[in-house]
């Protein structure tokens, strides 16, 4: 709870106490029994807050912040925070001094804080112009970041390494570094990082005079900055595209983008505002709109003076001299050229010095001051030769660097291919062993499966045979039982057959006897029936011949019929008796 209270108290008191030189009394606020990390945090805030007020005291507090620490985390956190503030405020020398105070034992074991420390140190060396040392330190940062997969810091390290290659005019290698950073930013979905990388890649293509590609990547940066709400960066992008069109002498297109930049930067950053203003004035000078050009160049010059930007001051005076020369105001043009020359020499703009010297030579020739004109012409020629030689050497160095870089790339690519081939062979060998092992295991499983299946099949067959054997035994027992029953039945049938033969014989004899009786009976009955039947037939014939005695005939028929019926009944009775 104490640490936030101390920091809040420092931030609240700093402006009040600093002006009275009583900032040292803030040390009494810190409890002597407070933890080292708490004291370090308070000293860190004091060092940061005092940067614009008193750099000596700021640095002293920075040292106290570092010395209070007893852990790696504490020391590296304090150093990286304070150094970042020194760097942003243009006090790189203080950052360098503080970094040299780091206890190196804290950076032996790689982690994110160590990677951050190397990055801060590398950027500081780069800004101090110690580019070889910066490259070495940044590569160490990159190696550590790769070991611990610290992708944020990898992208930032690649970005600054790209800046170092740009300074060497090794644009292809710089482009590779920027693209590596861009790929990491894409993986992390870091839109801010992506916009910065796109902008840097656009600058590379502008240096290589590939303006269309330059505008493409700058446009991508603009779109991302719009999404992020970074209006000042959007305006810078518009200014860069306008400048690209200006280099191609496409002035109408240049003015469209430069005016967009002007509208945004007018409200955002006054010192950035002078760049599109100057470029608009320069374009107007080129297309002959001299009144408008004068207005814009004067505005750019005024802004550059307020912002102490001698680069824009020199360019503005140079273009104002061109404007006056176009109006045939030779002396006024000379005055502007002389101011431009003085500023260009202070800044070290050799190409502008060369152009201004040529303009002064022409102007003094117009005034027939040939001696002065000749001196500037000689200066122009010397600078032209020097610039030509420098450019030629730079171009040769660039081409040589490009060649070496491409050769190294090809060698690295060849080594990667060989390594990849070896890895592929090793992988193929591993795969072959793996496949062989898999096939062996699968074959073993299949064989074991077949053996198990056959075993199960044999077991089932044995169980089935046992069941069949049991069933056969059961059926054999049943068959024996049935055989015994059949034998008994056959014996019984034999006995029945013997008794049947006797019965049949007796019955046959009986039937024969009855047959004889029936024959005798039929013979007897035929004699008995024939008499009444003959009489009936006679009566019927008489009935047909004598109709008069019908009643008598019918009566006789009834008597004979009754007699015949009686005979039949008697016959039936006797037959029934015979059956019995």
C-alpha positions as CSV (number, residue, x, y, z in Angstrom):
1,X,0.0,0.0,0.0
2,X,2.9,2.4,0.6
3,X,4.3,2.3,-2.9
4,X,1.3,3.8,-4.8
5,X,1.0,6.4,-2.0
6,X,4.6,7.5,-2.4
7,X,4.4,7.7,-6.1
8,X,1.2,9.7,-6.0
9,X,2.7,12.1,-3.5
10,X,5.8,12.6,-5.7
11,X,3.8,13.3,-8.8
12,X,1.6,15.8,-6.9
13,X,4.6,17.6,-5.2
14,X,7.1,17.7,-8.0
15,X,5.9,20.9,-9.8
16,X,5.5,22.7,-6.5
17,X,8.9,21.8,-5.0
18,X,11.1,21.8,-8.0
19,X,11.1,25.5,-8.6
20,X,12.3,26.2,-5.1
21,X,15.1,23.7,-5.3
22,X,13.6,21.7,-2.4
23,X,13.1,18.5,-4.4
24,X,15.7,16.8,-2.2
25,X,13.4,17.1,0.7
26,X,11.2,14.4,-0.9
27,X,13.8,11.8,0.1
28,X,12.6,12.4,3.7
29,X,9.2,11.1,2.6
30,X,10.7,7.6,2.0
31,X,10.5,5.5,5.1
32,X,14.0,4.2,5.9
33,X,12.4,0.9,6.7
34,X,10.7,0.7,3.4
35,X,11.4,-2.2,1.1
36,X,14.2,-1.7,-1.5
37,X,11.7,-2.1,-4.4
38,X,9.5,0.6,-2.9
39,X,12.4,3.0,-2.6
40,X,13.5,2.2,-6.1
41,X,10.0,2.9,-7.5
42,X,9.9,6.3,-5.8
43,X,13.4,7.2,-7.0
44,X,12.4,6.1,-10.5
45,X,9.4,8.4,-10.5
46,X,11.6,11.3,-9.2
47,X,14.1,10.7,-12.0
48,X,11.4,10.7,-14.7
49,X,9.6,13.7,-13.4
50,X,12.8,15.8,-13.1
51,X,13.9,15.2,-16.7
52,X,12.5,18.5,-18.0
53,X,13.4,20.4,-14.8
54,X,17.0,19.4,-13.8
55,X,18.8,16.6,-15.7
56,X,21.6,16.4,-13.2
57,X,19.2,15.7,-10.3
58,X,17.2,13.4,-12.5
59,X,20.3,11.3,-13.3
60,X,21.3,11.2,-9.6
61,X,17.9,9.9,-8.6
62,X,18.1,7.4,-11.5
63,X,21.4,6.1,-10.0
64,X,19.7,5.8,-6.6
65,X,16.8,3.9,-8.2
66,X,19.2,1.4,-9.6
67,X,21.4,1.2,-6.5
68,X,18.5,0.6,-4.2
69,X,17.6,-2.6,-6.0
70,X,18.7,-6.0,-4.7
71,X,17.0,-8.1,-7.4
72,X,17.4,-8.4,-11.2
73,X,13.7,-7.6,-11.7
74,X,13.9,-4.4,-9.7
75,X,17.1,-3.1,-11.3
76,X,16.2,-4.0,-14.9
77,X,12.7,-2.5,-14.5
78,X,14.1,0.8,-13.2
79,X,16.8,1.0,-15.9
80,X,14.5,0.3,-18.8
81,X,11.8,2.7,-17.7
82,X,14.2,5.6,-17.0
83,X,16.2,5.0,-20.2
84,X,13.1,4.9,-22.3
85,X,12.1,8.4,-20.9
86,X,15.6,9.7,-21.5
87,X,15.6,8.5,-25.1
88,X,12.1,10.0,-25.8
89,X,13.3,13.3,-24.5
90,X,16.4,13.3,-26.6
91,X,18.8,12.7,-23.7
92,X,20.4,9.6,-25.1
93,X,23.8,10.4,-23.3
94,X,22.1,10.0,-19.9
95,X,20.5,6.7,-21.0
96,X,23.9,5.5,-22.1
97,X,25.5,6.5,-18.8
98,X,22.8,4.8,-16.8
99,X,23.0,1.6,-18.9
100,X,26.7,1.3,-18.2
101,X,25.8,1.1,-14.4
102,X,23.9,-2.1,-14.8
103,X,25.2,-5.1,-12.8
104,X,26.0,-7.5,-15.6
105,X,25.4,-10.6,-13.4
106,X,21.7,-9.7,-13.8
107,X,21.7,-10.1,-17.6
108,X,23.4,-13.5,-17.7
109,X,20.2,-15.6,-17.4
110,X,17.9,-14.9,-20.3
111,X,14.3,-13.7,-19.6
112,X,12.0,-11.0,-20.8
113,X,13.5,-8.3,-18.6
114,X,17.0,-9.1,-19.9
115,X,15.8,-9.0,-23.5
116,X,14.2,-5.6,-22.8
117,X,17.4,-4.4,-21.3
118,X,19.4,-5.4,-24.4
119,X,16.8,-3.7,-26.6
120,X,17.0,-0.4,-24.7
121,X,20.8,-0.5,-24.7
122,X,20.8,-1.3,-28.4
123,X,18.4,1.5,-29.3
124,X,20.4,3.9,-27.2
125,X,23.7,3.0,-28.9
126,X,22.0,3.4,-32.3
127,X,20.8,6.9,-31.4
128,X,24.3,7.8,-30.2
129,X,25.7,6.8,-33.6
130,X,27.4,3.7,-32.3
131,X,25.9,1.5,-35.0
132,X,28.2,-1.5,-34.9
133,X,27.8,-1.9,-31.1
134,X,24.0,-1.3,-31.5
135,X,23.8,-4.1,-34.1
136,X,25.7,-6.5,-31.7
137,X,23.5,-5.7,-28.7
138,X,20.3,-5.8,-30.7
139,X,21.3,-9.3,-32.1
140,X,21.8,-10.4,-28.5
141,X,18.3,-9.1,-27.7
142,X,17.0,-11.0,-30.7
143,X,18.7,-14.2,-29.7
144,X,17.4,-14.1,-26.2
145,X,13.9,-13.2,-27.4
146,X,14.0,-16.2,-29.7
147,X,15.1,-18.5,-26.9
148,X,12.2,-17.4,-24.6
149,X,9.7,-16.8,-27.5
150,X,9.4,-13.1,-26.6
151,X,7.8,-12.2,-29.9
152,X,7.0,-8.6,-29.1
153,X,10.7,-7.8,-28.5
154,X,11.8,-9.9,-31.6
155,X,9.7,-7.6,-33.8
156,X,11.1,-4.5,-32.3
157,X,14.7,-5.7,-32.5
158,X,14.2,-6.6,-36.2
159,X,12.7,-3.2,-36.8
160,X,15.8,-1.3,-35.4
161,X,18.1,-3.7,-37.2
162,X,16.3,-2.6,-40.3
163,X,17.0,1.0,-39.5
164,X,20.7,0.2,-39.2
165,X,20.7,-1.4,-42.6
166,X,18.9,1.6,-44.1
167,X,21.7,3.8,-42.8
168,X,24.2,1.6,-44.7
169,X,22.0,1.9,-47.8
170,X,21.7,-1.9,-47.7
171,X,18.0,-1.7,-48.6
172,X,17.4,-5.4,-49.4
173,X,18.6,-6.5,-46.0
174,X,16.7,-3.7,-44.3
175,X,13.6,-4.8,-46.2
176,X,14.1,-8.4,-45.0
177,X,14.3,-7.2,-41.4
178,X,11.2,-5.1,-41.7
179,X,9.3,-8.0,-43.3
180,X,10.4,-10.3,-40.5
181,X,9.1,-7.8,-37.9
182,X,5.9,-7.5,-40.0
183,X,5.3,-11.3,-40.0
184,X,5.6,-11.4,-36.2
185,X,3.3,-8.4,-35.8
186,X,0.7,-10.2,-38.0
187,X,0.9,-13.3,-35.9
188,X,0.4,-11.2,-32.7
189,X,-2.3,-9.1,-34.5
190,X,-0.3,-6.1,-33.4
191,X,-2.0,-3.4,-35.5
192,X,0.2,-0.6,-34.3
193,X,3.4,-2.6,-35.0
194,X,2.1,-3.5,-38.4
195,X,1.4,0.1,-39.3
196,X,4.9,1.1,-38.4
197,X,6.4,-1.8,-40.4
198,X,4.3,-0.9,-43.5
199,X,5.5,2.7,-43.2
200,X,9.2,1.6,-42.9
201,X,8.8,-0.7,-46.0
202,X,7.2,2.2,-47.9
203,X,10.3,4.3,-47.0
204,X,12.6,1.6,-48.4
205,X,10.8,1.5,-51.7
206,X,11.0,5.3,-51.9
207,X,14.7,5.1,-51.4
208,X,14.9,2.5,-54.1
209,X,12.8,4.9,-56.3
210,X,10.0,2.3,-56.6
211,X,7.4,4.9,-55.9
212,X,4.3,2.8,-56.7
213,X,5.3,0.1,-54.2
214,X,6.2,2.8,-51.7
215,X,2.7,4.3,-52.0
216,X,1.1,0.8,-51.7
217,X,2.8,0.1,-48.3
218,X,2.3,3.6,-47.0
219,X,-1.4,3.3,-47.9
220,X,-1.6,0.1,-45.8
221,X,-0.1,1.9,-42.9
222,X,-2.6,4.7,-43.3
223,X,-5.6,2.3,-43.2
224,X,-4.3,0.7,-40.0
225,X,-3.6,4.1,-38.4
226,X,-7.2,5.2,-39.2
227,X,-8.5,2.1,-37.5
228,X,-6.3,2.8,-34.5
229,X,-7.3,6.5,-34.4
230,X,-3.7,7.7,-34.9
231,X,-4.5,10.9,-36.8
232,X,-1.0,12.3,-36.7
233,X,0.4,9.1,-38.3
234,X,-2.3,9.2,-40.9
235,X,-1.3,12.7,-41.8
236,X,2.4,11.7,-42.0
237,X,1.4,8.9,-44.4
238,X,-0.5,11.3,-46.6
239,X,2.5,13.6,-46.6
240,X,4.8,10.8,-47.6
241,X,2.5,9.7,-50.5
242,X,2.2,13.4,-51.6
243,X,6.0,13.6,-51.5
244,X,6.3,10.4,-53.6
245,X,4.0,11.9,-56.3
246,X,6.1,15.1,-56.1
247,X,9.2,13.1,-56.9
248,X,7.5,11.7,-60.0
249,X,6.3,15.2,-60.9
250,X,2.7,14.2,-60.6
251,X,1.8,17.4,-59.0
252,X,-2.0,17.2,-59.1
253,X,-2.0,13.9,-57.2
254,X,0.7,15.2,-54.8
255,X,-1.5,18.2,-53.9
256,X,-4.5,15.9,-53.1
257,X,-2.6,14.0,-50.4
258,X,-0.6,16.9,-49.1
259,X,-3.8,18.9,-48.5
260,X,-5.2,15.9,-46.6
261,X,-2.1,15.9,-44.4
262,X,-2.4,19.6,-43.9
263,X,-6.0,19.4,-42.7
264,X,-5.2,16.7,-40.1
265,X,-1.8,18.0,-38.8
266,X,-3.0,21.5,-38.4
267,X,-5.0,20.3,-35.4
268,X,-2.7,17.5,-34.2
269,X,1.1,18.4,-34.2
270,X,2.2,22.0,-35.1
271,X,5.8,20.9,-35.8
272,X,4.7,18.1,-38.1
273,X,2.3,20.5,-39.8
274,X,5.2,22.4,-41.5
275,X,6.1,19.4,-43.7
276,X,3.0,19.2,-45.8
277,X,2.9,23.0,-45.8
278,X,6.4,23.2,-47.2
279,X,5.7,20.4,-49.8
280,X,2.6,22.2,-51.0
281,X,4.5,25.5,-51.4
282,X,7.3,23.6,-53.3
283,X,4.7,22.0,-55.6
284,X,3.1,25.4,-56.3
285,X,6.6,26.8,-57.1
286,X,7.1,23.9,-59.6
287,X,3.7,24.5,-61.4
288,X,4.1,28.3,-61.5
289,X,1.5,29.2,-58.9
290,X,3.9,31.7,-57.4
291,X,1.5,33.7,-55.2
292,X,0.1,30.6,-53.5
293,X,3.7,29.2,-53.3
294,X,4.8,32.3,-51.5
295,X,2.0,32.1,-48.9
296,X,2.7,28.4,-48.1
297,X,6.5,28.8,-48.1
298,X,6.3,31.7,-45.6
299,X,4.0,29.7,-43.4
300,X,6.4,26.8,-43.5
301,X,9.4,29.0,-42.7
302,X,7.6,30.6,-39.8
303,X,6.6,27.2,-38.4
304,X,10.2,25.8,-38.9
305,X,11.6,28.8,-37.0
306,X,9.2,28.2,-34.1
307,X,10.0,24.5,-34.1
308,X,13.8,25.1,-34.6
309,X,13.6,22.8,-37.7
310,X,16.6,24.0,-39.7
311,X,16.0,21.4,-42.4
312,X,12.7,22.9,-43.4
313,X,14.1,26.4,-42.9
314,X,16.8,25.7,-45.5
315,X,14.4,24.1,-48.0
316,X,11.9,27.0,-47.5
317,X,14.5,29.6,-48.2
318,X,15.8,27.7,-51.2
319,X,12.3,27.5,-52.7
320,X,11.6,31.1,-51.9
321,X,14.8,32.0,-53.7
322,X,13.6,29.9,-56.7
323,X,10.3,31.8,-56.5
324,X,12.0,35.2,-56.5
325,X,14.2,34.1,-59.4
326,X,11.2,33.2,-61.4
327,X,9.8,36.8,-60.7
328,X,13.2,38.3,-61.9
329,X,13.8,39.6,-58.3
330,X,17.5,38.6,-58.5
331,X,18.8,40.4,-55.4
332,X,15.9,39.1,-53.2
333,X,16.5,35.6,-54.6
334,X,20.2,35.9,-53.7
335,X,19.3,36.9,-50.2
336,X,17.1,33.8,-49.8
337,X,19.7,31.6,-51.3
338,X,22.3,32.9,-48.9
339,X,20.1,32.2,-45.9
340,X,19.3,28.7,-47.3
341,X,23.0,28.1,-47.9
342,X,23.9,29.0,-44.3
343,X,21.2,26.8,-42.8
344,X,22.1,23.9,-45.2
345,X,25.7,24.1,-44.2
346,X,24.7,24.0,-40.5
347,X,22.6,20.9,-41.0
348,X,25.0,19.3,-43.5
349,X,22.6,19.1,-46.5
350,X,25.3,18.6,-49.2
351,X,22.9,18.0,-52.1
352,X,21.0,21.2,-51.2
353,X,24.3,23.2,-50.8
354,X,25.2,22.0,-54.3
355,X,21.9,23.2,-55.8
356,X,22.0,26.5,-53.9
357,X,25.6,27.2,-55.0
358,X,24.5,26.6,-58.7
359,X,21.5,29.0,-58.2
360,X,23.8,31.7,-56.6
361,X,26.3,31.3,-59.5
362,X,23.5,31.9,-62.0
363,X,22.1,34.9,-59.9
364,X,25.5,36.6,-59.6
365,X,26.1,36.0,-63.3
366,X,22.8,37.8,-63.9
367,X,24.2,40.7,-61.8
368,X,27.5,40.5,-63.8
369,X,29.4,39.8,-60.6
370,X,31.5,37.1,-62.3
371,X,34.1,36.7,-59.5
372,X,31.4,35.8,-57.0
373,X,29.6,33.7,-59.5
374,X,32.8,31.8,-60.4
375,X,33.4,31.1,-56.7
376,X,30.0,29.6,-56.2
377,X,30.3,27.7,-59.6
378,X,33.6,26.2,-58.4
379,X,31.9,25.2,-55.1
380,X,29.0,23.7,-57.1
381,X,31.5,21.7,-59.2
382,X,33.4,20.5,-56.2
383,X,30.3,19.4,-54.4
384,X,29.0,17.8,-57.6
385,X,32.2,15.8,-57.9
386,X,32.2,15.0,-54.2
387,X,28.5,14.1,-54.2
388,X,29.0,12.1,-57.4
389,X,32.0,10.3,-55.8
390,X,30.1,9.8,-52.6
391,X,27.0,8.6,-54.3
392,X,29.1,6.3,-56.5
393,X,30.9,5.0,-53.5
394,X,27.6,4.6,-51.7
395,X,26.2,2.9,-54.7
396,X,29.2,0.6,-55.1
397,X,29.0,-0.1,-51.3
398,X,25.3,-0.7,-51.6
399,X,25.8,-3.0,-54.7
400,X,28.6,-4.8,-53.0
401,X,26.5,-5.1,-49.8
402,X,23.6,-6.3,-51.9
403,X,25.8,-8.8,-53.7
404,X,27.3,-10.1,-50.4
405,X,23.9,-10.2,-48.8
406,X,22.4,-12.1,-51.8
407,X,25.4,-14.4,-51.8
408,X,25.0,-15.0,-48.1
409,X,21.3,-15.5,-48.6
410,X,22.0,-18.1,-51.4
411,X,24.6,-19.8,-49.2
412,X,22.2,-19.7,-46.2
413,X,19.4,-21.0,-48.5
414,X,21.7,-23.8,-49.7
415,X,22.7,-24.7,-46.2
416,X,19.0,-24.6,-45.2
417,X,18.2,-26.9,-48.1
418,X,21.0,-29.3,-47.2
419,X,19.9,-29.2,-43.6
420,X,16.3,-29.5,-44.7
421,X,17.3,-32.5,-46.9
422,X,19.2,-34.1,-44.0
423,X,16.3,-33.4,-41.7
424,X,14.0,-34.9,-44.3
425,X,16.2,-37.9,-44.7
426,X,16.3,-38.3,-40.9
427,X,12.6,-37.8,-40.8
428,X,12.1,-40.3,-43.6
429,X,14.3,-42.8,-41.7
430,X,12.4,-42.1,-38.5
431,X,9.1,-42.5,-40.4
432,X,10.4,-45.7,-42.0
433,X,11.3,-47.1,-38.6
434,X,8.0,-45.9,-37.2
435,X,6.0,-47.4,-40.1
436,X,8.0,-50.6,-39.7
437,X,7.3,-50.7,-36.0
438,X,3.6,-49.8,-36.7
439,X,3.4,-52.5,-39.4
440,X,5.1,-55.0,-37.0
441,X,2.8,-54.2,-34.2
442,X,-0.2,-54.3,-36.5
443,X,1.0,-57.7,-38.0
444,X,1.5,-59.0,-34.4
445,X,-1.9,-57.8,-33.4
446,X,-3.4,-59.5,-36.6
447,X,-1.5,-62.8,-35.9
448,X,-2.5,-62.7,-32.3
449,X,-6.1,-61.9,-33.4
450,X,-6.1,-64.9,-35.8
451,X,-4.6,-67.2,-33.2
452,X,-7.2,-66.0,-30.7
453,X,-9.9,-66.4,-33.3
454,X,-8.8,-69.9,-34.1
455,X,-8.5,-70.8,-30.4
456,X,-12.0,-69.4,-29.8
457,X,-13.2,-71.3,-32.8
458,X,-11.6,-74.6,-31.6
459,X,-13.1,-74.0,-28.2
460,X,-16.5,-73.5,-29.7
461,X,-16.0,-76.6,-31.9
462,X,-15.0,-78.6,-28.8
463,X,-18.0,-77.3,-26.9
464,X,-20.3,-78.1,-29.9
465,X,-18.7,-81.6,-30.1
466,X,-19.3,-82.2,-26.4
467,X,-22.9,-81.1,-26.8
468,X,-23.3,-83.3,-29.9
469,X,-21.7,-86.3,-28.0
470,X,-24.1,-85.7,-25.1
471,X,-27.0,-85.5,-27.5
472,X,-25.9,-88.6,-29.3
473,X,-25.6,-90.5,-26.0
474,X,-29.0,-89.2,-25.0
475,X,-30.5,-90.2,-28.3
476,X,-28.8,-93.6,-28.1
477,X,-30.4,-94.2,-24.7
478,X,-33.7,-93.1,-26.1
479,X,-33.2,-95.4,-29.1
480,X,-32.4,-98.3,-26.7
481,X,-35.5,-97.6,-24.8
482,X,-37.6,-97.4,-27.9
483,X,-36.0,-100.6,-29.2
484,X,-37.0,-102.4,-25.9
485,X,-40.4,-100.9,-26.3
486,X,-40.6,-102.1,-29.9
487,X,-39.5,-105.5,-29.0
488,X,-42.1,-105.7,-26.4
489,X,-44.6,-104.3,-28.8
490,X,-43.5,-106.9,-31.5
491,X,-43.9,-109.7,-28.9
492,X,-47.3,-108.4,-28.1
493,X,-48.2,-108.1,-31.7
494,X,-47.1,-111.6,-32.4
495,X,-49.3,-112.8,-29.6
496,X,-52.1,-110.7,-30.9
497,X,-51.5,-112.1,-34.4
498,X,-51.7,-115.7,-33.1
499,X,-55.0,-114.9,-31.3
500,X,-56.2,-113.1,-34.4
501,X,-55.6,-116.1,-36.6
502,X,-57.6,-118.2,-34.2
503,X,-60.4,-115.6,-34.1
504,X,-60.2,-115.2,-37.9
505,X,-60.5,-118.9,-38.4
506,X,-63.4,-119.1,-36.0
507,X,-65.0,-116.1,-37.6
508,X,-64.4,-117.4,-41.1
509,X,-66.0,-120.7,-40.1
510,X,-68.9,-118.8,-38.6
511,X,-69.3,-116.7,-41.7
512,X,-69.2,-119.8,-43.8
513,X,-71.9,-121.3,-41.7
514,X,-74.0,-118.1,-41.9
515,X,-73.4,-118.0,-45.6
516,X,-74.8,-121.5,-46.0
517,X,-77.8,-120.5,-43.9
518,X,-78.3,-117.4,-45.9
519,X,-78.2,-119.3,-49.1
520,X,-80.7,-121.8,-47.7
521,X,-82.8,-119.0,-46.4
522,X,-82.7,-117.1,-49.6
523,X,-83.8,-120.2,-51.5
524,X,-86.6,-120.7,-49.0
525,X,-87.7,-117.1,-49.1
526,X,-87.6,-117.0,-52.9
527,X,-90.2,-119.9,-52.8
528,X,-92.2,-118.1,-50.1
529,X,-92.2,-114.7,-51.8
530,X,-92.8,-116.0,-55.3
531,X,-96.4,-117.2,-54.5
532,X,-97.7,-113.8,-53.0
533,X,-95.8,-111.9,-55.7
534,X,-97.4,-114.0,-58.5
535,X,-100.8,-113.4,-57.1
536,X,-100.2,-109.7,-56.8
537,X,-99.0,-109.5,-60.4
538,X,-102.1,-111.5,-61.5
539,X,-104.4,-109.1,-59.6
540,X,-102.7,-106.2,-61.3
541,X,-103.2,-107.7,-64.7
542,X,-106.9,-108.5,-63.8
543,X,-107.2,-104.8,-62.6
544,X,-106.1,-103.7,-66.0
545,X,-108.7,-106.0,-67.7
546,X,-111.7,-105.9,-65.4
547,X,-112.5,-102.4,-64.1
548,X,-115.8,-103.4,-62.7
549,X,-114.5,-105.5,-59.8
550,X,-111.9,-102.9,-58.8
551,X,-112.9,-102.9,-55.2
552,X,-112.6,-106.6,-54.9
553,X,-109.3,-106.6,-56.6
554,X,-107.9,-103.9,-54.4
555,X,-109.0,-105.7,-51.3
556,X,-107.3,-108.9,-52.5
557,X,-104.1,-106.8,-53.3
558,X,-104.1,-105.5,-49.7
559,X,-104.4,-109.0,-48.3
560,X,-101.6,-110.3,-50.5
561,X,-99.4,-107.2,-49.8
562,X,-99.9,-107.7,-46.0
563,X,-99.0,-111.3,-46.4
564,X,-95.8,-110.4,-48.4
565,X,-94.9,-107.8,-45.7
566,X,-95.3,-110.4,-43.0
567,X,-93.0,-112.7,-44.9
568,X,-90.4,-109.9,-45.3
569,X,-90.5,-109.1,-41.6
570,X,-90.1,-112.7,-40.8
571,X,-87.1,-112.9,-43.1
572,X,-85.5,-109.9,-41.4
573,X,-86.0,-111.3,-38.0
574,X,-84.4,-114.5,-38.9
575,X,-81.5,-112.6,-40.4
576,X,-81.0,-110.6,-37.2
577,X,-81.1,-113.8,-35.2
578,X,-78.4,-115.3,-37.5
579,X,-76.2,-112.3,-37.0
580,X,-76.3,-112.9,-33.3
